[in-house]
Amino acid sequence: MKKIFALILCLTLMVFTGCGSTTKKTFVIGIDDEFAPMTFRDENGEIVGFDIDLAKETAKRMGVTFEFKPIDWDAKEQEITSGNVDIIWSACDIINEYKEYMIFSRPYMNNRQIILARKDDATTIRSESDFAGKIVGTQAGSNSETHINEIPKLKETFAAFKTYRSFKDAFAALGNGEIEFLIVDEIAARYKLKKSADKFKLIDVTVGPITKFGIGFRKNDTELRDKVQDVLGEMVKDGTAKKISEKWFQANLINFKT
């Protein structure tokens, strides 16, 4: 009888507080494994990146295990709401569309969308309106796609608007001429440019609103969210987050309010 009562009590607490997640020792982290330098695979196939290092240190301090699971970025909602993943930690923009099915940690980094073009393209782009008659691409499920889709009159001026499963595929499409311009997160664009400066050039024009990266959790997992962001705050205060940022960006890009 006591066991039955305990089970009912636990289920009740989970429904009202989401506390069941904090008793777990292993959490599945949903990532885009083709989004360098945040979360990607190195030449040996190992999952690495800035967000990966932050997450690993967080797990270590929490005394838990984080398992990284590559997901289709356009399927974030299904993955997190179904329980296939517990956390989305992969340069995820804090935007209203995502807030419909996730809660977020406090922001930890600023983000904006800029443009990549092929090195030999002489087109002058000063604003979004200059995309008229052009073939433009971005990642499916990204903040860039949301922004363009929210302005139908702008989108209608494009010759075409194409989306890709990952930015890796989108970079390839830009390289082979399938698209003329790529809207992409500045961090990913600058990292790609360091590797392929002979193929691409950066057009320093902001597309859409400047956003912030956050860590996403299921709606009822407030206790897990609070624990993770508390640990991240500790890492900011003691300088660990700064060291991780400098490792990947040669600068401290952390913008987390403790």
C-alpha atoms as an extended CHARMM CRD file, in Angstrom:
* protein
*
       258  EXT
         1         1  MET       CA              0.0000000000        0.0000000000        0.0000000000  PROA      1               0.0000000000
         2         2  LYS       CA              2.8490000000        2.3760000000        0.8590000000  PROA      2               0.0000000000
         3         3  LYS       CA              4.4600000000        1.6880000000       -2.5180000000  PROA      3               0.0000000000
         4         4  ILE       CA              1.2380000000        2.5150000000       -4.3410000000  PROA      4               0.0000000000
         5         5  PHE       CA              0.8210000000        5.7240000000       -2.3410000000  PROA      5               0.0000000000
         6         6  ALA       CA              4.4130000000        6.7350000000       -3.0770000000  PROA      6               0.0000000000
         7         7  LEU       CA              3.9370000000        6.1120000000       -6.7750000000  PROA      7               0.0000000000
         8         8  ILE       CA              0.7590000000        8.2070000000       -6.8660000000  PROA      8               0.0000000000
         9         9  LEU       CA              2.4950000000       11.0130000000       -4.9690000000  PROA      9               0.0000000000
        10        10  CYS       CA              5.4670000000       10.9850000000       -7.3560000000  PROA      10              0.0000000000
        11        11  LEU       CA              3.2360000000       11.0590000000      -10.4330000000  PROA      11              0.0000000000
        12        12  THR       CA              1.2310000000       13.9200000000       -8.9460000000  PROA      12              0.0000000000
        13        13  LEU       CA              4.3700000000       15.9450000000       -8.2410000000  PROA      13              0.0000000000
        14        14  MET       CA              5.6580000000       15.3200000000      -11.7600000000  PROA      14              0.0000000000
        15        15  VAL       CA              2.4210000000       16.5910000000      -13.2750000000  PROA      15              0.0000000000
        16        16  PHE       CA              2.3680000000       19.8040000000      -11.2420000000  PROA      16              0.0000000000
        17        17  THR       CA              6.0630000000       20.6070000000      -10.9650000000  PROA      17              0.0000000000
        18        18  GLY       CA              7.9520000000       18.5970000000      -13.5540000000  PROA      18              0.0000000000
        19        19  CYS       CA             10.2410000000       17.5110000000      -10.6950000000  PROA      19              0.0000000000
        20        20  GLY       CA             10.7880000000       14.0360000000      -12.0960000000  PROA      20              0.0000000000
        21        21  SER       CA             13.4950000000       15.3130000000      -14.4090000000  PROA      21              0.0000000000
        22        22  THR       CA             15.7870000000       16.3110000000      -11.5410000000  PROA      22              0.0000000000
        23        23  THR       CA             15.9230000000       12.7690000000      -10.1970000000  PROA      23              0.0000000000
        24        24  LYS       CA             17.3840000000       11.5430000000      -13.4780000000  PROA      24              0.0000000000
        25        25  LYS       CA             21.0950000000       10.9840000000      -13.9170000000  PROA      25              0.0000000000
        26        26  THR       CA             21.1870000000       10.9870000000      -17.7110000000  PROA      26              0.0000000000
        27        27  PHE       CA             19.7320000000       13.6600000000      -19.9680000000  PROA      27              0.0000000000
        28        28  VAL       CA             19.4910000000       13.6450000000      -23.7670000000  PROA      28              0.0000000000
        29        29  ILE       CA             20.6410000000       16.8760000000      -25.3900000000  PROA      29              0.0000000000
        30        30  GLY       CA             19.2430000000       17.6280000000      -28.8420000000  PROA      30              0.0000000000
        31        31  ILE       CA             21.7930000000       19.2470000000      -31.1650000000  PROA      31              0.0000000000
        32        32  ASP       CA             22.4420000000       20.1520000000      -34.7770000000  PROA      32              0.0000000000
        33        33  ASP       CA             25.6640000000       18.2200000000      -35.4400000000  PROA      33              0.0000000000
        34        34  GLU       CA             26.4810000000       20.2510000000      -38.5540000000  PROA      34              0.0000000000
        35        35  PHE       CA             26.5490000000       23.7130000000      -37.0100000000  PROA      35              0.0000000000
        36        36  ALA       CA             30.1950000000       24.6280000000      -36.5550000000  PROA      36              0.0000000000
        37        37  PRO       CA             31.6190000000       25.9880000000      -34.3290000000  PROA      37              0.0000000000
        38        38  MET       CA             28.7650000000       25.4850000000      -31.8550000000  PROA      38              0.0000000000
        39        39  THR       CA             27.8840000000       21.7890000000      -32.2550000000  PROA      39              0.0000000000
        40        40  PHE       CA             29.4770000000       19.7080000000      -35.0100000000  PROA      40              0.0000000000
        41        41  ARG       CA             31.5880000000       16.6500000000      -35.8250000000  PROA      41              0.0000000000
        42        42  ASP       CA             35.3520000000       16.9050000000      -36.1350000000  PROA      42              0.0000000000
        43        43  GLU       CA             37.5180000000       15.0210000000      -38.6340000000  PROA      43              0.0000000000
        44        44  ASN       CA             37.2710000000       11.9150000000      -36.4350000000  PROA      44              0.0000000000
        45        45  GLY       CA             33.4920000000       12.0290000000      -36.2860000000  PROA      45              0.0000000000
        46        46  GLU       CA             33.4370000000       13.1670000000      -32.6530000000  PROA      46              0.0000000000
        47        47  ILE       CA             30.7940000000       15.6890000000      -31.5960000000  PROA      47              0.0000000000
        48        48  VAL       CA             32.5880000000       18.8700000000      -30.5280000000  PROA      48              0.0000000000
        49        49  GLY       CA             32.0310000000       22.6080000000      -30.3230000000  PROA      49              0.0000000000
        50        50  PHE       CA             31.5420000000       25.5980000000      -28.0780000000  PROA      50              0.0000000000
        51        51  ASP       CA             28.0970000000       24.5360000000      -26.8340000000  PROA      51              0.0000000000
        52        52  ILE       CA             29.3430000000       20.9810000000      -26.3460000000  PROA      52              0.0000000000
        53        53  ASP       CA             32.1450000000       22.1670000000      -24.0600000000  PROA      53              0.0000000000
        54        54  LEU       CA             29.7310000000       24.3410000000      -22.0650000000  PROA      54              0.0000000000
        55        55  ALA       CA             27.2770000000       21.4670000000      -21.7230000000  PROA      55              0.0000000000
        56        56  LYS       CA             29.9200000000       18.9320000000      -20.6860000000  PROA      56              0.0000000000
        57        57  GLU       CA             31.2140000000       21.1940000000      -17.9360000000  PROA      57              0.0000000000
        58        58  THR       CA             27.6440000000       21.8270000000      -16.7790000000  PROA      58              0.0000000000
        59        59  ALA       CA             26.9290000000       18.0940000000      -16.5960000000  PROA      59              0.0000000000
        60        60  LYS       CA             30.1510000000       17.4990000000      -14.6670000000  PROA      60              0.0000000000
        61        61  ARG       CA             29.2040000000       20.0830000000      -12.0450000000  PROA      61              0.0000000000
        62        62  MET       CA             25.6570000000       18.7560000000      -11.7980000000  PROA      62              0.0000000000
        63        63  GLY       CA             26.9100000000       15.1950000000      -11.3130000000  PROA      63              0.0000000000
        64        64  VAL       CA             24.8990000000       13.8980000000      -14.2730000000  PROA      64              0.0000000000
        65        65  THR       CA             25.5270000000       12.6300000000      -17.8000000000  PROA      65              0.0000000000
        66        66  PHE       CA             24.5520000000       14.5000000000      -20.9510000000  PROA      66              0.0000000000
        67        67  GLU       CA             24.1060000000       12.3540000000      -24.0610000000  PROA      67              0.0000000000
        68        68  PHE       CA             24.2400000000       14.3560000000      -27.2880000000  PROA      68              0.0000000000
        69        69  LYS       CA             21.6740000000       13.3810000000      -29.9110000000  PROA      69              0.0000000000
        70        70  PRO       CA             21.7500000000       14.8910000000      -33.4060000000  PROA      70              0.0000000000
        71        71  ILE       CA             18.2580000000       15.9230000000      -34.5040000000  PROA      71              0.0000000000
        72        72  ASP       CA             16.6170000000       17.4380000000      -37.5520000000  PROA      72              0.0000000000
        73        73  TRP       CA             16.6100000000       21.1210000000      -36.5850000000  PROA      73              0.0000000000
        74        74  ASP       CA             13.2290000000       21.5790000000      -38.2540000000  PROA      74              0.0000000000
        75        75  ALA       CA             11.8020000000       18.9320000000      -35.8750000000  PROA      75              0.0000000000
        76        76  LYS       CA             12.7900000000       20.5870000000      -32.5760000000  PROA      76              0.0000000000
        77        77  GLU       CA              9.1950000000       20.8310000000      -31.3780000000  PROA      77              0.0000000000
        78        78  GLN       CA              8.4680000000       17.1420000000      -31.8850000000  PROA      78              0.0000000000
        79        79  GLU       CA             11.7620000000       16.0860000000      -30.3210000000  PROA      79              0.0000000000
        80        80  ILE       CA             11.3830000000       18.1230000000      -27.1210000000  PROA      80              0.0000000000
        81        81  THR       CA              7.6320000000       17.7110000000      -26.5570000000  PROA      81              0.0000000000
        82        82  SER       CA              7.6730000000       13.9670000000      -27.1830000000  PROA      82              0.0000000000
        83        83  GLY       CA             10.4770000000       13.4170000000      -24.6830000000  PROA      83              0.0000000000
        84        84  ASN       CA             12.9510000000       12.1630000000      -27.2830000000  PROA      84              0.0000000000
        85        85  VAL       CA             15.3210000000       14.8340000000      -25.9510000000  PROA      85              0.0000000000
        86        86  ASP       CA             15.3320000000       16.6160000000      -22.6040000000  PROA      86              0.0000000000
        87        87  ILE       CA             17.1840000000       19.7730000000      -23.5950000000  PROA      87              0.0000000000
        88        88  ILE       CA             17.8620000000       21.7040000000      -26.8150000000  PROA      88              0.0000000000
        89        89  TRP       CA             21.3900000000       23.1110000000      -26.5550000000  PROA      89              0.0000000000
        90        90  SER       CA             22.7510000000       24.0470000000      -29.9520000000  PROA      90              0.0000000000
        91        91  ALA       CA             22.8290000000       27.7980000000      -30.6290000000  PROA      91              0.0000000000
        92        92  CYS       CA             19.0510000000       27.9880000000      -30.2890000000  PROA      92              0.0000000000
        93        93  ASP       CA             17.5680000000       31.4490000000      -30.7720000000  PROA      93              0.0000000000
        94        94  ILE       CA             15.1260000000       32.6540000000      -28.1320000000  PROA      94              0.0000000000
        95        95  ILE       CA             12.1870000000       33.6570000000      -30.3220000000  PROA      95              0.0000000000
        96        96  ASN       CA              8.4230000000       33.6470000000      -29.8270000000  PROA      96              0.0000000000
        97        97  GLU       CA              7.8730000000       30.7410000000      -32.2040000000  PROA      97              0.0000000000
        98        98  TYR       CA             10.0150000000       28.4520000000      -30.0280000000  PROA      98              0.0000000000
        99        99  LYS       CA              8.5340000000       29.7910000000      -26.7850000000  PROA      99              0.0000000000
       100       100  GLU       CA              5.2390000000       28.2140000000      -27.7910000000  PROA      100             0.0000000000
       101       101  TYR       CA              6.6240000000       24.7840000000      -26.9080000000  PROA      101             0.0000000000
       102       102  MET       CA              9.8020000000       25.4340000000      -24.8550000000  PROA      102             0.0000000000
       103       103  ILE       CA             11.0060000000       27.4350000000      -21.8900000000  PROA      103             0.0000000000
       104       104  PHE       CA             14.4840000000       28.9360000000      -22.0300000000  PROA      104             0.0000000000
       105       105  SER       CA             17.4070000000       29.6510000000      -19.7880000000  PROA      105             0.0000000000
       106       106  ARG       CA             18.5980000000       33.2140000000      -19.5530000000  PROA      106             0.0000000000
       107       107  PRO       CA             20.4220000000       34.2130000000      -22.7760000000  PROA      107             0.0000000000
       108       108  TYR       CA             24.1260000000       33.4110000000      -22.8990000000  PROA      108             0.0000000000
       109       109  MET       CA             25.2020000000       34.8760000000      -26.2510000000  PROA      109             0.0000000000
       110       110  ASN       CA             23.9850000000       37.4510000000      -28.7780000000  PROA      110             0.0000000000
       111       111  ASN       CA             23.2590000000       36.4120000000      -32.3490000000  PROA      111             0.0000000000
       112       112  ARG       CA             22.4650000000       38.0500000000      -35.6560000000  PROA      112             0.0000000000
       113       113  GLN       CA             21.8490000000       36.8360000000      -39.1950000000  PROA      113             0.0000000000
       114       114  ILE       CA             24.1730000000       38.0360000000      -41.9590000000  PROA      114             0.0000000000
       115       115  ILE       CA             24.8450000000       37.0580000000      -45.5640000000  PROA      115             0.0000000000
       116       116  LEU       CA             27.3650000000       34.8810000000      -47.3670000000  PROA      116             0.0000000000
       117       117  ALA       CA             27.9620000000       35.0530000000      -51.1000000000  PROA      117             0.0000000000
       118       118  ARG       CA             30.3620000000       33.3870000000      -53.4960000000  PROA      118             0.0000000000
       119       119  LYS       CA             33.7330000000       35.0770000000      -53.7040000000  PROA      119             0.0000000000
       120       120  ASP       CA             33.2550000000       36.1010000000      -57.3400000000  PROA      120             0.0000000000
       121       121  ASP       CA             29.7520000000       37.5750000000      -56.9340000000  PROA      121             0.0000000000
       122       122  ALA       CA             29.8430000000       41.3440000000      -57.5710000000  PROA      122             0.0000000000
       123       123  THR       CA             26.2420000000       42.0360000000      -56.5320000000  PROA      123             0.0000000000
       124       124  THR       CA             25.8250000000       44.8850000000      -54.0570000000  PROA      124             0.0000000000
       125       125  ILE       CA             23.5840000000       44.0190000000      -51.1140000000  PROA      125             0.0000000000
       126       126  ARG       CA             22.8270000000       46.8410000000      -48.6810000000  PROA      126             0.0000000000
       127       127  SER       CA             19.5580000000       45.5590000000      -47.2220000000  PROA      127             0.0000000000
       128       128  GLU       CA             16.9780000000       42.7860000000      -47.5440000000  PROA      128             0.0000000000
       129       129  SER       CA             15.2660000000       44.6660000000      -50.3760000000  PROA      129             0.0000000000
       130       130  ASP       CA             18.3030000000       44.0150000000      -52.5830000000  PROA      130             0.0000000000
       131       131  PHE       CA             17.4000000000       40.2940000000      -52.6180000000  PROA      131             0.0000000000
       132       132  ALA       CA             14.7240000000       41.0810000000      -55.2330000000  PROA      132             0.0000000000
       133       133  GLY       CA             15.1360000000       38.7300000000      -58.1850000000  PROA      133             0.0000000000
       134       134  LYS       CA             17.7600000000       36.6560000000      -56.3580000000  PROA      134             0.0000000000
       135       135  ILE       CA             17.8280000000       33.0150000000      -55.2170000000  PROA      135             0.0000000000
       136       136  VAL       CA             18.2300000000       33.0680000000      -51.4480000000  PROA      136             0.0000000000
       137       137  GLY       CA             18.7230000000       30.1750000000      -49.0500000000  PROA      137             0.0000000000
       138       138  THR       CA             18.9190000000       29.3320000000      -45.3600000000  PROA      138             0.0000000000
       139       139  GLN       CA             18.4810000000       26.4220000000      -42.9420000000  PROA      139             0.0000000000
       140       140  ALA       CA             15.0120000000       24.9350000000      -42.4400000000  PROA      140             0.0000000000
       141       141  GLY       CA             13.7070000000       25.6580000000      -38.9620000000  PROA      141             0.0000000000
       142       142  SER       CA             16.1180000000       28.5450000000      -38.4340000000  PROA      142             0.0000000000
       143       143  ASN       CA             15.4120000000       32.0550000000      -37.2430000000  PROA      143             0.0000000000
       144       144  SER       CA             16.2250000000       33.2410000000      -40.7710000000  PROA      144             0.0000000000
       145       145  GLU       CA             13.4730000000       31.1190000000      -42.2890000000  PROA      145             0.0000000000
       146       146  THR       CA             10.9730000000       32.3740000000      -39.7060000000  PROA      146             0.0000000000
       147       147  HSD       CA             11.8960000000       35.9970000000      -40.4060000000  PROA      147             0.0000000000
       148       148  ILE       CA             11.5440000000       35.7230000000      -44.1880000000  PROA      148             0.0000000000
       149       149  ASN       CA              8.2660000000       33.7910000000      -43.9530000000  PROA      149             0.0000000000
       150       150  GLU       CA              6.8420000000       36.4980000000      -41.6930000000  PROA      150             0.0000000000
       151       151  ILE       CA              7.2750000000       39.0660000000      -44.4920000000  PROA      151             0.0000000000
       152       152  PRO       CA              5.4160000000       37.6020000000      -47.5050000000  PROA      152             0.0000000000
       153       153  LYS       CA              5.7910000000       40.7880000000      -49.5700000000  PROA      153             0.0000000000
       154       154  LEU       CA              9.5870000000       40.5830000000      -49.2150000000  PROA      154             0.0000000000
       155       155  LYS       CA              9.6960000000       36.8510000000      -49.9510000000  PROA      155             0.0000000000
       156       156  GLU       CA              7.5900000000       37.3140000000      -53.0860000000  PROA      156             0.0000000000
       157       157  THR       CA             10.2990000000       39.5280000000      -54.5710000000  PROA      157             0.0000000000
       158       158  PHE       CA             12.8620000000       36.7000000000      -54.4460000000  PROA      158             0.0000000000
       159       159  ALA       CA             13.4330000000       34.5980000000      -57.5330000000  PROA      159             0.0000000000
       160       160  ALA       CA             13.3200000000       31.6800000000      -55.0820000000  PROA      160             0.0000000000
       161       161  PHE       CA             13.6990000000       30.9940000000      -51.3580000000  PROA      161             0.0000000000
       162       162  LYS       CA             15.2380000000       27.6130000000      -50.5840000000  PROA      162             0.0000000000
       163       163  THR       CA             15.7500000000       25.9180000000      -47.2240000000  PROA      163             0.0000000000
       164       164  TYR       CA             18.1140000000       23.0980000000      -46.3350000000  PROA      164             0.0000000000
       165       165  ARG       CA             18.2690000000       20.4400000000      -43.6370000000  PROA      165             0.0000000000
       166       166  SER       CA             21.5140000000       21.8740000000      -42.2800000000  PROA      166             0.0000000000
       167       167  PHE       CA             23.8160000000       24.8040000000      -42.8930000000  PROA      167             0.0000000000
       168       168  LYS       CA             26.3680000000       22.2950000000      -44.1570000000  PROA      168             0.0000000000
       169       169  ASP       CA             23.9760000000       21.5020000000      -47.0140000000  PROA      169             0.0000000000
       170       170  ALA       CA             23.2540000000       25.2240000000      -47.4560000000  PROA      170             0.0000000000
       171       171  PHE       CA             26.9670000000       26.0680000000      -47.7180000000  PROA      171             0.0000000000
       172       172  ALA       CA             27.2940000000       23.3810000000      -50.3800000000  PROA      172             0.0000000000
       173       173  ALA       CA             24.3170000000       24.8260000000      -52.2730000000  PROA      173             0.0000000000
       174       174  LEU       CA             25.9230000000       28.2690000000      -52.2330000000  PROA      174             0.0000000000
       175       175  GLY       CA             29.2110000000       26.8420000000      -53.4140000000  PROA      175             0.0000000000
       176       176  ASN       CA             27.7180000000       24.9850000000      -56.3720000000  PROA      176             0.0000000000
       177       177  GLY       CA             25.5180000000       27.8880000000      -57.4950000000  PROA      177             0.0000000000
       178       178  GLU       CA             22.1660000000       26.4470000000      -56.4750000000  PROA      178             0.0000000000
       179       179  ILE       CA             21.5540000000       29.6290000000      -54.4910000000  PROA      179             0.0000000000
       180       180  GLU       CA             23.0880000000       33.0900000000      -54.8720000000  PROA      180             0.0000000000
       181       181  PHE       CA             23.0180000000       34.2360000000      -51.2650000000  PROA      181             0.0000000000
       182       182  LEU       CA             22.8610000000       32.4830000000      -47.9140000000  PROA      182             0.0000000000
       183       183  ILE       CA             21.3640000000       33.9840000000      -44.7710000000  PROA      183             0.0000000000
       184       184  VAL       CA             23.2260000000       32.4790000000      -41.8210000000  PROA      184             0.0000000000
       185       185  ASP       CA             24.1290000000       33.0370000000      -38.1640000000  PROA      185             0.0000000000
       186       186  GLU       CA             27.1330000000       35.3590000000      -37.9540000000  PROA      186             0.0000000000
       187       187  ILE       CA             29.1160000000       32.9570000000      -35.7520000000  PROA      187             0.0000000000
       188       188  ALA       CA             28.7090000000       30.1060000000      -38.2330000000  PROA      188             0.0000000000
       189       189  ALA       CA             29.4160000000       32.3940000000      -41.1810000000  PROA      189             0.0000000000
       190       190  ARG       CA             32.6770000000       33.7330000000      -39.7580000000  PROA      190             0.0000000000
       191       191  TYR       CA             33.8390000000       30.2390000000      -38.8040000000  PROA      191             0.0000000000
       192       192  LYS       CA             33.0850000000       28.9840000000      -42.3250000000  PROA      192             0.0000000000
       193       193  LEU       CA             34.8690000000       31.9710000000      -43.8380000000  PROA      193             0.0000000000
       194       194  LYS       CA             38.0580000000       31.1180000000      -41.9460000000  PROA      194             0.0000000000
       195       195  LYS       CA             37.9740000000       27.6700000000      -43.5650000000  PROA      195             0.0000000000
       196       196  SER       CA             36.8330000000       28.7500000000      -47.0480000000  PROA      196             0.0000000000
       197       197  ALA       CA             37.9210000000       32.3450000000      -47.6290000000  PROA      197             0.0000000000
       198       198  ASP       CA             38.8430000000       31.4140000000      -51.2070000000  PROA      198             0.0000000000
       199       199  LYS       CA             35.2390000000       30.4000000000      -51.9740000000  PROA      199             0.0000000000
       200       200  PHE       CA             32.9950000000       32.7470000000      -50.0060000000  PROA      200             0.0000000000
       201       201  LYS       CA             32.7740000000       36.3210000000      -48.8380000000  PROA      201             0.0000000000
       202       202  LEU       CA             30.8190000000       37.8810000000      -45.9920000000  PROA      202             0.0000000000
       203       203  ILE       CA             28.2960000000       40.6520000000      -46.5950000000  PROA      203             0.0000000000
       204       204  ASP       CA             28.0050000000       42.5120000000      -43.3070000000  PROA      204             0.0000000000
       205       205  VAL       CA             24.2950000000       43.2930000000      -43.5120000000  PROA      205             0.0000000000
       206       206  THR       CA             21.9880000000       42.3070000000      -40.6580000000  PROA      206             0.0000000000
       207       207  VAL       CA             18.9280000000       40.3440000000      -41.7780000000  PROA      207             0.0000000000
       208       208  GLY       CA             16.0100000000       40.3750000000      -39.3660000000  PROA      208             0.0000000000
       209       209  PRO       CA             16.1850000000       41.1270000000      -35.6460000000  PROA      209             0.0000000000
       210       210  ILE       CA             19.2550000000       40.5390000000      -33.5040000000  PROA      210             0.0000000000
       211       211  THR       CA             18.4390000000       37.6240000000      -31.2130000000  PROA      211             0.0000000000
       212       212  LYS       CA             20.0240000000       35.7680000000      -28.3100000000  PROA      212             0.0000000000
       213       213  PHE       CA             20.9900000000       32.1450000000      -27.7970000000  PROA      213             0.0000000000
       214       214  GLY       CA             19.3940000000       30.2110000000      -24.9480000000  PROA      214             0.0000000000
       215       215  ILE       CA             19.0750000000       26.6380000000      -23.6880000000  PROA      215             0.0000000000
       216       216  GLY       CA             15.6340000000       25.1170000000      -24.3130000000  PROA      216             0.0000000000
       217       217  PHE       CA             13.6290000000       22.8430000000      -22.0160000000  PROA      217             0.0000000000
       218       218  ARG       CA             10.1570000000       21.2970000000      -21.9350000000  PROA      218             0.0000000000
       219       219  LYS       CA              7.4690000000       23.6330000000      -20.6340000000  PROA      219             0.0000000000
       220       220  ASN       CA              7.1640000000       21.9680000000      -17.2060000000  PROA      220             0.0000000000
       221       221  ASP       CA             10.8940000000       21.4170000000      -16.5860000000  PROA      221             0.0000000000
       222       222  THR       CA             11.4390000000       24.6380000000      -14.6540000000  PROA      222             0.0000000000
       223       223  GLU       CA             13.4890000000       22.9320000000      -11.9450000000  PROA      223             0.0000000000
       224       224  LEU       CA             15.8950000000       21.4260000000      -14.4760000000  PROA      224             0.0000000000
       225       225  ARG       CA             16.0860000000       24.7530000000      -16.3210000000  PROA      225             0.0000000000
       226       226  ASP       CA             16.9110000000       26.6040000000      -13.1110000000  PROA      226             0.0000000000
       227       227  LYS       CA             19.5870000000       24.1040000000      -12.1070000000  PROA      227             0.0000000000
       228       228  VAL       CA             21.3240000000       24.2470000000      -15.4870000000  PROA      228             0.0000000000
       229       229  GLN       CA             21.3220000000       28.0350000000      -15.6480000000  PROA      229             0.0000000000
       230       230  ASP       CA             22.5280000000       28.2840000000      -12.0380000000  PROA      230             0.0000000000
       231       231  VAL       CA             25.5110000000       26.1140000000      -12.9280000000  PROA      231             0.0000000000
       232       232  LEU       CA             26.1440000000       28.1480000000      -16.0720000000  PROA      232             0.0000000000
       233       233  GLY       CA             26.1040000000       31.2540000000      -13.8940000000  PROA      233             0.0000000000
       234       234  GLU       CA             28.7780000000       29.6920000000      -11.6660000000  PROA      234             0.0000000000
       235       235  MET       CA             30.9050000000       29.0380000000      -14.7550000000  PROA      235             0.0000000000
       236       236  VAL       CA             30.5970000000       32.6660000000      -15.8030000000  PROA      236             0.0000000000
       237       237  LYS       CA             31.5670000000       33.9260000000      -12.3510000000  PROA      237             0.0000000000
       238       238  ASP       CA             34.6360000000       31.6940000000      -11.9870000000  PROA      238             0.0000000000
       239       239  GLY       CA             35.8950000000       32.3630000000      -15.5220000000  PROA      239             0.0000000000
       240       240  THR       CA             35.3640000000       28.8680000000      -16.9550000000  PROA      240             0.0000000000
       241       241  ALA       CA             32.8290000000       30.0430000000      -19.5520000000  PROA      241             0.0000000000
       242       242  LYS       CA             35.2230000000       32.8010000000      -20.6230000000  PROA      242             0.0000000000
       243       243  LYS       CA             38.0150000000       30.2500000000      -21.1730000000  PROA      243             0.0000000000
       244       244  ILE       CA             35.7280000000       28.0500000000      -23.2830000000  PROA      244             0.0000000000
       245       245  SER       CA             34.7000000000       31.0550000000      -25.3830000000  PROA      245             0.0000000000
       246       246  GLU       CA             38.3070000000       32.1080000000      -25.9230000000  PROA      246             0.0000000000
       247       247  LYS       CA             39.1740000000       28.5530000000      -26.9860000000  PROA      247             0.0000000000
       248       248  TRP       CA             36.6440000000       28.6990000000      -29.8440000000  PROA      248             0.0000000000
       249       249  PHE       CA             36.4310000000       32.3950000000      -30.7310000000  PROA      249             0.0000000000
       250       250  GLN       CA             39.6710000000       33.9300000000      -29.3990000000  PROA      250             0.0000000000
       251       251  ALA       CA             37.4040000000       36.3290000000      -27.4920000000  PROA      251             0.0000000000
       252       252  ASN       CA             34.8980000000       36.2770000000      -24.6510000000  PROA      252             0.0000000000
       253       253  LEU       CA             31.4970000000       36.3180000000      -26.3820000000  PROA      253             0.0000000000
       254       254  ILE       CA             29.5570000000       35.1380000000      -23.3340000000  PROA      254             0.0000000000
       255       255  ASN       CA             26.7060000000       37.4980000000      -22.4900000000  PROA      255             0.0000000000
       256       256  PHE       CA             24.9880000000       35.8720000000      -19.5050000000  PROA      256             0.0000000000
       257       257  LYS       CA             23.4890000000       37.9280000000      -16.6840000000  PROA      257             0.0000000000
       258       258  THR       CA             24.1820000000       36.2350000000      -13.3320000000  PROA      258             0.0000000000
